[in-house]
Amino acid sequence: HDGLFLRALLNTAILGVSSISLEIVIGFTAAKVFYELSHLRWVGALRSLYLMPMMVTPLIVGMIFAYLFNPTLGVVNYVIQLVGLTPVSWFGEPVTAMVSMVLINVWQWSPFMMLLCLAALTSIRTDLYEAARVDGARWHHILWSLEVPSILNVVLLGVILRIIDVLRFFDVIYVTTRGGPGDATMVVTLYAYQQDFQYFQIGIGSAAAVLILVISIVITTFAVRLLRRVENA
């Protein structure tokens, strides 16, 4: 019944749905670009460069964006001022703070979705593409009737893994906003941490940690069953 915990659950859900949705769209788009340009010699190096964000530890990511989004010294507001726009208080307003968390999450984990989608696209037989083109299928027909069904299993697997990641999302928020302003970016892991190690409410913190585990098990079980149905369809 703790209002702060319920707000943390809501924020975690908003962060998860927004981040994962954008990661799927951006990841698939990037995978499609890399797939179409795979015949070029320099694409391998560009693909490796695109994967760099997911190799950086979340703590370092938080420190980097704490500097980039700094309201007075940050590079982002400096560029915004150069084009004649008003600087944004990225971590100072509830909406912009949550948007910042989503952007950071998407920046770091879109390459993961790209990697999964690219692996699925490369597994599609070339004769299927040739047959579709011979039948007069256009790019959007190939996209919805051939590519999307072929990568659906892999995307669902990626969604399961990303949901688990979002439920334990902690480092970036701890470094940047500490759940603020107010409780605008409070998530369940940060709530459990604060109750345990700042307020020494061990019972509440432990209960929150157990609920995180239960939610993870329920969501993962549902997602795995959905994945099996898609595979058997």
Helices and strands as residue ranges (DSSP letters): H 3-36, H 43-50, G 52-55, H 58-68, H 75-82, H 94-122, H 126-134, H 139-142, I 143-147, H 148-167, H 171-176, H 188-193, I 194-198, H 202-232
